[in-house]
């Protein structure tokens, strides 16, 4: 319960992709003294993430305490048949931690947590983060404008796009550090303004630095130093009684192969290919529309894209056009004449309605069966379903790299990882990369294996830290899971957790029991304001 003074009762610091291997190197160089102190004074250990261990699904699992089968978000995009759009908080169909706390008259301040736009209306404040718009309305109304009046500039995303060569790496890292500063300043201001019982602030560029700069040691160190500085200021000014640190997943090098799942499925007779249409699920084309001033969350090929698809059908591909332009010395205009939308529609891609099974998006970590009665043009009958699924599991389980190693550590039915009312929205077969050292791709590029598109990417083990008043610093955290964070935070605040949560209270705090909370009845629409975010999402390179 509230501690009765001006300090926070309980603080949760989210650090995207934080994990022991990364922090150990930073501790050796004295780069993160505040995080190091929290670790030394409390209980800490690996926090096993969920499947799939990617931001848009993992953070909702953390803040609801339930698996994706119960909250309904499996990746960056959600599907309507074979069509897709970027997820929002309206797709998260379970109560967030802060709404449950409010039922016990506990107030919250939430800053920059992914997939929190549109913001819940709570007693306190929410400034949405990643996958929200650049200028999220937040809660209460006008809170973002108030923050900017108080601290100056505040942005959700960097002021450049990934791959932008108009800024130097130093300038880009300056922007990374500026974003970390904005998170800290906004959180400190809101904590002073609302005096909440619970505070949750998330730092996201600690993940992006690995994707954009391929794990460059100096750049990783710089953003962690900036993040640690903000953590120190929050601890000093907000005076929390208890502090928790949690990450959504880990991060590490991918030193083996990229396996193109749909190429394998095509060779096995499951995937049919087509030129034309929208291409594989991605936010890239939506980003382009938004940069042009359009306010749409879906993308349909325009005249130029349709012409590109027609040209490809007679053998003239975007790659050929690009080669010709380069040959005559026009490299600088290749992107202008072969834009991403043209490349998408002019390239070979999965024909979803005609395929028996396929990978929709690589971050889903699995294969979807085109099932009759469930999918709009399903061609696998209900009677065939289990046989087809067993066959897929057997064939995928046997895939070996060119070196003879297994590509997958597990190939299992989705029920092994998902349960709840939204299981049918998941893939049918889960494909977990072997030790998360094989990079999966959904693209059709002609060959099954190649080097990883990204040499650094997500690992399964993140980080959990607990310290402060009433925390058992000697607690055994072995087996700690992402789903355990929400019930543990509730117990730390002296209230029972939800009976629908899949996690348990970790032994760092005393168990407060379980309570039946009202069923979730939120708005499942996907309305957005005039300033949407998809133009920024491709900058992290999660989808192809």
C-alpha positions as CSV (number, residue, x, y, z in Angstrom):
1,X,0.0,0.0,0.0
2,X,1.0,3.6,-0.2
3,X,4.0,4.4,1.9
4,X,2.6,7.6,3.3
5,X,5.4,9.9,2.2
6,X,6.3,11.6,-1.1
7,X,8.4,8.7,-2.4
8,X,7.2,5.9,-4.6
9,X,6.0,2.7,-3.0
10,X,7.1,0.4,-5.8
11,X,9.1,1.1,-9.0
12,X,9.4,-1.1,-12.0
13,X,12.2,-0.3,-14.4
14,X,11.9,-1.9,-17.8
15,X,15.1,-2.3,-19.8
16,X,14.4,-3.8,-23.2
17,X,16.8,-6.7,-24.0
18,X,18.8,-6.4,-20.8
19,X,20.4,-9.7,-19.8
20,X,23.3,-11.0,-17.7
21,X,25.8,-11.4,-20.6
22,X,25.4,-7.8,-21.7
23,X,25.4,-6.4,-18.2
24,X,28.4,-8.4,-17.0
25,X,30.5,-6.7,-19.7
26,X,29.2,-3.3,-18.8
27,X,29.8,-3.9,-15.1
28,X,33.4,-4.8,-15.8
29,X,33.9,-1.3,-17.4
30,X,32.1,0.5,-14.5
31,X,29.5,1.7,-17.1
32,X,26.3,1.1,-15.1
33,X,27.0,1.9,-11.4
34,X,23.3,2.4,-10.5
35,X,22.2,-0.9,-12.0
36,X,25.2,-2.6,-10.5
37,X,24.2,-1.3,-7.1
38,X,20.6,-2.5,-7.5
39,X,21.9,-6.0,-8.4
40,X,24.4,-6.1,-5.6
41,X,21.9,-5.0,-2.9
42,X,19.0,-7.3,-4.1
43,X,18.0,-10.6,-5.6
44,X,18.7,-11.0,-9.3
45,X,18.8,-13.6,-12.0
46,X,17.7,-14.6,-15.5
47,X,14.1,-14.0,-16.4
48,X,12.9,-16.5,-19.0
49,X,10.9,-14.8,-21.7
50,X,7.9,-16.3,-23.5
51,X,7.6,-17.6,-27.0
52,X,7.8,-15.5,-29.1
53,X,10.3,-13.3,-27.2
54,X,9.7,-10.1,-29.1
55,X,8.6,-6.7,-27.8
56,X,5.0,-6.3,-29.0
57,X,3.9,-9.6,-27.5
58,X,6.3,-9.9,-24.5
59,X,5.7,-6.6,-22.9
60,X,1.9,-7.1,-22.8
61,X,2.6,-10.6,-21.3
62,X,4.7,-8.9,-18.6
63,X,2.2,-6.3,-17.7
64,X,-0.9,-8.6,-17.8
65,X,0.8,-11.7,-16.4
66,X,-0.9,-13.9,-19.0
67,X,0.3,-15.8,-22.1
68,X,-0.5,-14.5,-25.6
69,X,-3.4,-17.0,-25.9
70,X,-5.2,-15.0,-23.2
71,X,-4.2,-11.4,-24.2
72,X,-4.3,-12.0,-28.0
73,X,-1.1,-10.3,-29.2
74,X,1.5,-12.5,-30.9
75,X,3.6,-10.1,-32.9
76,X,4.0,-6.7,-34.5
77,X,1.0,-7.2,-36.7
78,X,-2.4,-8.7,-36.2
79,X,-4.3,-10.6,-38.9
80,X,-7.7,-10.4,-40.4
81,X,-7.7,-13.4,-42.6
82,X,-4.7,-12.9,-44.8
83,X,-4.7,-9.2,-44.3
84,X,-2.8,-7.4,-41.5
85,X,-2.3,-4.2,-39.5
86,X,0.0,-3.1,-36.8
87,X,-1.1,-3.9,-33.2
88,X,-2.2,-1.4,-30.6
89,X,-3.2,-1.7,-27.0
90,X,-6.7,-2.3,-28.1
91,X,-5.6,-5.7,-29.3
92,X,-4.4,-6.6,-25.7
93,X,-7.5,-8.2,-24.4
94,X,-6.6,-8.6,-20.7
95,X,-6.4,-6.2,-17.8
96,X,-3.0,-4.4,-17.4
97,X,-1.3,-4.4,-14.0
98,X,-2.2,-0.7,-13.4
99,X,-5.9,-1.2,-14.0
100,X,-5.9,-4.1,-11.4
101,X,-4.0,-1.9,-8.9
102,X,-6.6,0.9,-9.4
103,X,-9.3,-1.5,-8.2
104,X,-7.4,-1.4,-4.9
105,X,-7.2,2.4,-4.9
106,X,-3.6,2.3,-5.9
107,X,-2.4,4.9,-8.4
108,X,0.2,4.6,-11.2
109,X,2.5,6.5,-13.5
110,X,3.4,4.6,-16.7
111,X,6.0,6.0,-19.1
112,X,7.1,4.6,-22.5
113,X,5.9,1.1,-22.0
114,X,5.4,-0.6,-25.4
115,X,1.9,-1.4,-26.6
116,X,0.1,1.0,-24.3
117,X,-1.5,3.2,-26.9
118,X,-4.4,4.1,-26.7
119,X,-3.8,4.8,-23.1
120,X,-6.0,3.3,-20.3
121,X,-8.0,5.9,-18.3
122,X,-6.6,5.3,-14.8
123,X,-6.0,7.3,-11.6
124,X,-2.6,8.5,-12.5
125,X,-0.8,9.1,-15.9
126,X,0.2,7.1,-18.9
127,X,2.5,8.3,-21.7
128,X,2.6,5.4,-24.3
129,X,5.7,4.2,-25.9
130,X,6.9,2.0,-28.8
131,X,4.2,1.1,-31.4
132,X,2.2,4.1,-30.3
133,X,2.1,7.3,-32.5
134,X,4.9,9.9,-32.4
135,X,2.7,12.2,-30.4
136,X,0.5,9.9,-28.3
137,X,-2.5,11.6,-26.5
138,X,-1.7,9.7,-23.3
139,X,-3.7,10.1,-20.2
140,X,-5.0,12.4,-18.8
141,X,-5.8,14.4,-21.9
142,X,-3.1,16.9,-22.6
143,X,-0.5,15.2,-20.5
144,X,2.1,15.1,-23.3
145,X,1.8,18.8,-23.9
146,X,2.1,19.4,-20.2
147,X,5.3,17.3,-20.2
148,X,6.8,19.3,-23.1
149,X,6.0,22.6,-21.4
150,X,7.8,21.3,-18.3
151,X,10.8,19.5,-19.6
152,X,11.0,20.7,-23.2
153,X,11.2,18.3,-26.1
154,X,9.7,14.8,-25.7
155,X,9.6,12.2,-28.5
156,X,8.7,8.5,-28.7
157,X,11.0,7.8,-31.7
158,X,14.3,9.1,-32.9
159,X,14.3,12.1,-35.3
160,X,15.7,10.0,-38.1
161,X,14.9,6.7,-39.9
162,X,17.0,3.6,-39.7
163,X,19.5,3.6,-42.6
164,X,19.4,7.4,-42.9
165,X,22.8,8.4,-44.1
166,X,22.3,12.1,-43.5
167,X,23.3,11.7,-39.9
168,X,26.6,10.3,-38.5
169,X,26.7,7.4,-36.1
170,X,27.7,9.9,-33.4
171,X,24.6,12.0,-34.1
172,X,22.4,9.0,-34.1
173,X,23.8,7.9,-30.7
174,X,23.3,11.5,-29.4
175,X,19.6,11.0,-30.3
176,X,19.5,7.6,-28.5
177,X,20.8,9.3,-25.4
178,X,18.4,12.2,-25.7
179,X,15.5,9.7,-25.8
180,X,16.7,8.1,-22.6
181,X,17.0,11.5,-21.0
182,X,13.4,12.3,-22.1
183,X,12.1,9.1,-20.5
184,X,13.8,9.9,-17.2
185,X,12.7,13.5,-17.1
186,X,9.1,12.8,-18.0
187,X,8.9,10.0,-15.4
188,X,10.4,12.2,-12.6
189,X,8.0,15.0,-13.5
190,X,4.9,12.8,-13.5
191,X,5.9,11.1,-10.3
192,X,6.2,14.5,-8.6
193,X,2.9,15.7,-10.1
194,X,0.8,12.6,-9.4
195,X,2.6,11.0,-6.3
196,X,1.7,7.5,-7.4
197,X,1.9,4.3,-5.5
198,X,3.4,2.4,-8.5
199,X,5.7,3.7,-11.2
200,X,6.8,1.9,-14.4
201,X,9.3,3.4,-16.8
202,X,10.7,1.6,-19.8
203,X,13.9,2.2,-21.8
204,X,13.8,0.8,-25.3
205,X,16.9,1.9,-27.2
206,X,19.0,-0.6,-25.2
207,X,17.4,-3.1,-27.6
208,X,17.5,-1.1,-30.8
209,X,21.2,-0.4,-30.5
210,X,21.9,-4.1,-31.2
211,X,19.6,-4.2,-34.2
212,X,20.8,-1.0,-35.8
213,X,24.5,-1.1,-34.9
214,X,25.1,-4.9,-34.8
215,X,26.2,-5.0,-31.2
216,X,28.9,-2.3,-31.5
217,X,30.5,-2.3,-28.1
218,X,31.1,1.4,-27.8
219,X,27.5,2.2,-28.9
220,X,26.0,-0.4,-26.5
221,X,28.1,1.1,-23.7
222,X,27.0,4.6,-24.5
223,X,23.2,4.0,-24.5
224,X,23.5,1.9,-21.3
225,X,25.5,4.7,-19.6
226,X,22.8,7.2,-20.5
227,X,20.1,4.8,-19.3
228,X,21.9,4.1,-16.1
229,X,22.3,7.9,-15.4
230,X,18.5,8.3,-15.7
231,X,17.9,5.4,-13.4
232,X,20.2,7.0,-10.8
233,X,18.3,10.3,-11.0
234,X,14.9,8.5,-10.7
235,X,16.1,6.6,-7.6
236,X,17.4,9.8,-6.0
237,X,14.4,12.0,-6.8
238,X,11.5,9.5,-6.6
239,X,12.8,7.6,-3.5
240,X,11.1,4.3,-4.1
241,X,10.7,1.9,-1.2
242,X,11.1,-1.1,-3.6
243,X,12.7,-1.4,-7.0
244,X,12.3,-4.0,-9.6
245,X,14.1,-4.3,-12.9
246,X,12.8,-6.5,-15.7
247,X,13.5,-7.1,-19.4
248,X,11.3,-8.6,-22.0
249,X,14.0,-10.9,-23.4
250,X,17.7,-11.1,-23.8
251,X,20.1,-10.3,-26.6
252,X,23.1,-11.9,-28.2
253,X,24.9,-12.8,-31.4
254,X,23.4,-15.1,-34.1
255,X,26.5,-16.9,-35.4
256,X,24.9,-19.7,-37.5
257,X,22.5,-19.5,-40.4
258,X,19.4,-17.8,-41.6
259,X,16.8,-20.4,-42.4
260,X,14.1,-19.3,-44.9
261,X,11.1,-21.3,-43.6
262,X,8.8,-20.6,-46.6
263,X,11.4,-21.7,-49.0
264,X,11.6,-25.1,-47.2
265,X,7.8,-25.3,-47.2
266,X,7.6,-24.5,-50.9
267,X,10.1,-27.3,-51.6
268,X,8.0,-29.6,-49.4
269,X,4.8,-28.7,-51.3
270,X,3.0,-26.6,-48.8
271,X,3.7,-23.1,-50.1
272,X,2.6,-21.6,-53.4
273,X,4.2,-18.4,-54.7
274,X,2.8,-15.4,-56.4
275,X,4.0,-12.0,-57.8
276,X,1.7,-9.1,-56.9
277,X,-0.5,-8.3,-54.0
278,X,0.6,-6.8,-50.7
279,X,3.6,-9.0,-50.0
280,X,4.6,-10.4,-46.6
281,X,3.3,-8.8,-43.5
282,X,5.3,-5.7,-42.7
283,X,5.0,-2.1,-41.5
284,X,7.3,-0.8,-44.2
285,X,4.7,0.2,-46.8
286,X,2.5,1.7,-44.0
287,X,5.4,3.7,-42.9
288,X,5.8,5.1,-46.4
289,X,2.1,6.1,-46.5
290,X,2.4,7.9,-43.2
291,X,5.5,9.8,-44.3
292,X,3.4,11.0,-47.2
293,X,0.7,12.3,-44.8
294,X,-1.8,9.4,-45.1
295,X,-3.5,8.1,-41.9
296,X,-4.0,4.4,-42.7
297,X,-2.9,1.4,-40.7
298,X,-3.3,-0.9,-43.8
299,X,-1.6,-0.8,-47.2
300,X,-2.8,-1.7,-50.6
301,X,-0.6,-1.6,-53.8
302,X,-1.1,1.6,-55.8
303,X,-0.8,2.1,-59.6
304,X,3.0,2.0,-59.6
305,X,3.1,-1.2,-57.5
306,X,0.5,-2.9,-59.6
307,X,2.5,-2.0,-62.7
308,X,5.6,-3.5,-61.1
309,X,3.7,-6.7,-60.4
310,X,2.5,-6.9,-64.0
311,X,6.1,-6.3,-65.3
312,X,7.4,-9.0,-63.0
313,X,4.9,-11.5,-64.4
314,X,6.6,-11.1,-67.8
315,X,10.1,-11.3,-66.3
316,X,11.0,-7.7,-65.6
317,X,11.8,-7.6,-61.9
318,X,12.7,-4.6,-59.6
319,X,16.1,-6.2,-59.1
320,X,16.7,-6.1,-62.8
321,X,15.7,-2.4,-63.0
322,X,18.0,-1.7,-60.1
323,X,20.9,-3.4,-61.8
324,X,20.4,-1.4,-65.0
325,X,20.4,1.9,-63.0
326,X,23.6,0.9,-61.2
327,X,25.3,-0.2,-64.4
328,X,24.9,3.3,-65.8
329,X,26.1,5.0,-62.7
330,X,22.8,6.0,-61.2
331,X,23.1,4.3,-57.8
332,X,21.8,7.3,-56.0
333,X,18.4,7.1,-57.7
334,X,17.9,3.4,-57.4
335,X,15.8,3.9,-54.2
336,X,13.8,6.6,-55.9
337,X,13.0,4.4,-59.0
338,X,12.7,1.1,-57.2
339,X,10.9,2.1,-54.0
340,X,10.1,-0.5,-51.3
341,X,6.4,-0.9,-52.4
342,X,7.5,-1.7,-55.9
343,X,10.1,-4.2,-54.6
344,X,7.4,-5.8,-52.5
345,X,4.8,-6.2,-55.3
346,X,7.4,-7.1,-57.9
347,X,9.1,-9.8,-55.9
348,X,8.0,-13.4,-55.4
349,X,6.0,-13.9,-52.2
350,X,3.8,-16.4,-50.5
351,X,0.3,-16.9,-52.0
352,X,-1.5,-17.3,-48.7
353,X,-4.9,-18.4,-50.0
354,X,-3.4,-21.0,-52.3
355,X,-0.9,-22.4,-49.8
356,X,-1.5,-25.3,-47.4
357,X,0.8,-23.9,-44.7
358,X,3.2,-20.9,-44.4
359,X,5.1,-18.7,-42.1
360,X,3.2,-15.3,-41.9
361,X,5.9,-13.3,-40.1
362,X,9.3,-14.5,-38.7
363,X,8.7,-13.0,-35.3
364,X,5.7,-15.3,-34.7
365,X,8.1,-18.2,-34.6
366,X,5.8,-20.6,-36.3
367,X,3.8,-22.0,-39.2
368,X,0.1,-21.3,-39.9
369,X,-2.1,-23.9,-41.6
370,X,-4.5,-22.6,-44.1
371,X,-7.5,-24.2,-42.5
372,X,-11.0,-24.6,-44.0
373,X,-13.7,-23.0,-41.9
374,X,-11.2,-20.8,-40.0
375,X,-9.2,-19.0,-42.7
376,X,-11.1,-17.2,-45.5
377,X,-10.0,-19.5,-48.3
378,X,-8.8,-22.4,-46.2
379,X,-7.8,-25.5,-48.3
380,X,-6.8,-27.9,-45.5
381,X,-10.0,-29.6,-44.2
382,X,-10.8,-29.9,-40.5
383,X,-10.4,-33.7,-40.9
384,X,-6.9,-33.3,-42.3
385,X,-5.7,-30.7,-39.8
386,X,-4.1,-32.9,-37.2
387,X,-2.4,-35.1,-39.8
388,X,-1.0,-32.1,-41.6
389,X,0.2,-30.6,-38.4
390,X,2.0,-33.8,-37.3
391,X,3.5,-34.0,-40.8
392,X,4.8,-30.4,-40.5
393,X,6.2,-31.0,-37.1
394,X,8.0,-34.2,-38.3
395,X,9.5,-32.5,-41.4
396,X,10.5,-29.3,-39.6
397,X,12.0,-31.2,-36.7
398,X,14.3,-33.0,-39.2
399,X,15.8,-29.8,-40.8
400,X,19.6,-29.5,-40.5
401,X,21.9,-26.7,-41.3
402,X,24.6,-27.2,-44.0
403,X,26.9,-28.1,-41.0
404,X,24.5,-30.8,-39.9
405,X,23.2,-29.1,-36.8
406,X,19.4,-29.0,-36.0
407,X,17.8,-25.7,-37.1
408,X,15.2,-26.0,-34.4
409,X,15.4,-26.7,-30.7
410,X,11.7,-27.4,-30.6
411,X,8.9,-27.9,-33.1
412,X,5.7,-28.4,-31.2
413,X,1.9,-27.8,-31.4
414,X,1.0,-24.3,-30.3
415,X,-0.8,-25.7,-27.3
416,X,2.6,-26.3,-25.8
417,X,3.0,-22.5,-25.3
418,X,-0.4,-20.9,-25.7
419,X,-3.8,-21.4,-24.0
420,X,-6.8,-19.2,-23.6
421,X,-9.6,-17.7,-25.7
422,X,-7.3,-16.3,-28.5
423,X,-5.3,-19.4,-29.3
424,X,-6.9,-19.7,-32.7
425,X,-5.2,-16.4,-33.7
426,X,-1.7,-18.0,-33.2
427,X,0.4,-20.1,-35.6
428,X,-0.5,-23.8,-35.5
429,X,3.1,-25.1,-35.2
430,X,5.7,-23.4,-33.0
431,X,9.3,-23.4,-34.4
432,X,11.8,-22.4,-31.7
433,X,15.3,-21.8,-33.2
434,X,18.0,-24.0,-31.7
435,X,19.5,-22.0,-28.8
436,X,18.2,-18.9,-30.6
437,X,21.3,-19.0,-32.7
438,X,19.5,-19.6,-36.1
439,X,17.8,-16.6,-37.7
440,X,14.4,-17.3,-39.2
441,X,13.1,-15.6,-42.3
442,X,9.7,-15.7,-44.0
443,X,11.0,-14.4,-47.3
444,X,11.1,-16.3,-50.6
445,X,14.6,-15.6,-52.0
446,X,15.4,-18.8,-53.9
447,X,17.6,-20.6,-51.3
448,X,16.8,-22.1,-47.9
449,X,20.0,-21.0,-46.1
450,X,22.1,-17.9,-45.9
451,X,23.9,-15.6,-43.4
452,X,21.7,-14.0,-40.7
453,X,20.1,-10.8,-41.9
454,X,20.8,-9.5,-38.4
455,X,24.0,-10.7,-36.6
456,X,22.5,-9.7,-33.2
457,X,19.0,-10.6,-32.1
458,X,16.8,-11.8,-29.3
459,X,17.7,-14.5,-26.8
460,X,15.3,-16.2,-24.4
461,X,16.8,-15.2,-21.0
462,X,16.3,-11.6,-19.9
463,X,16.9,-10.1,-16.4
464,X,15.0,-9.7,-13.2
465,X,16.2,-7.7,-10.2
466,X,14.4,-6.9,-6.9
467,X,15.7,-4.8,-4.0
468,X,14.4,-2.6,-1.2
469,X,12.1,-2.6,1.7
470,X,10.6,-6.1,2.4
471,X,12.5,-7.7,-0.4
472,X,14.3,-11.0,0.4
473,X,17.7,-10.4,-1.2
474,X,18.6,-14.0,-0.8
475,X,15.6,-15.4,-2.6
476,X,16.0,-18.2,-5.1
477,X,15.0,-16.9,-8.5
478,X,15.6,-20.0,-10.5
479,X,12.8,-20.6,-12.9
480,X,11.7,-16.9,-12.9
481,X,9.4,-16.3,-15.9
482,X,8.1,-13.2,-17.7
483,X,4.6,-14.0,-16.5
484,X,5.7,-13.8,-12.9
485,X,6.5,-10.0,-13.0
486,X,2.9,-8.8,-12.7
487,X,1.8,-11.0,-9.8
488,X,5.0,-10.2,-8.0
489,X,4.5,-6.4,-8.4
490,X,0.9,-6.8,-7.0
491,X,2.1,-8.8,-4.0
492,X,4.8,-6.1,-3.4
493,X,2.0,-3.5,-3.2
494,X,0.1,-5.7,-0.7
495,X,-2.7,-6.9,-3.0
496,X,-3.7,-10.3,-4.4
497,X,-3.0,-11.0,-8.0
498,X,-5.6,-12.1,-10.6
499,X,-6.7,-15.7,-10.8
500,X,-6.3,-15.4,-14.6
501,X,-2.6,-14.7,-14.4
502,X,-0.3,-17.5,-15.6
503,X,2.6,-16.4,-13.5
504,X,3.3,-16.8,-9.8
505,X,4.6,-14.5,-7.1
506,X,8.4,-14.8,-7.0
507,X,9.8,-15.5,-3.5
508,X,11.3,-12.0,-3.2
509,X,8.1,-10.8,-1.6
510,X,5.3,-12.3,0.5
511,X,2.4,-13.9,-1.4
512,X,-0.9,-11.9,-1.0
513,X,-3.2,-14.5,-2.4
514,X,-5.3,-14.7,-5.5
515,X,-8.5,-12.8,-6.3
516,X,-11.1,-13.1,-9.0
517,X,-11.1,-9.7,-10.9
518,X,-13.8,-8.7,-13.4
519,X,-13.5,-10.1,-16.9
520,X,-11.8,-7.9,-19.4
521,X,-14.4,-6.0,-21.5
522,X,-12.3,-3.4,-23.3
523,X,-12.7,-1.8,-26.7
524,X,-11.3,-4.1,-29.4
525,X,-11.4,-1.5,-32.1
526,X,-8.2,-0.2,-33.6
527,X,-9.0,3.5,-33.9
528,X,-6.0,5.9,-33.9
529,X,-5.5,9.6,-33.9
530,X,-4.2,11.7,-36.8
531,X,-0.5,11.1,-36.0
532,X,0.2,7.3,-36.3
533,X,3.4,5.4,-35.8
534,X,3.9,2.8,-38.4
535,X,6.3,4.9,-40.4
536,X,8.8,4.4,-37.4
537,X,8.3,0.7,-36.8
538,X,10.4,-0.5,-39.7
539,X,13.4,1.3,-38.2
540,X,13.9,-1.7,-35.8
541,X,14.0,-4.2,-38.7
542,X,11.8,-6.8,-37.0
543,X,9.8,-7.6,-40.0
544,X,11.0,-8.1,-43.6
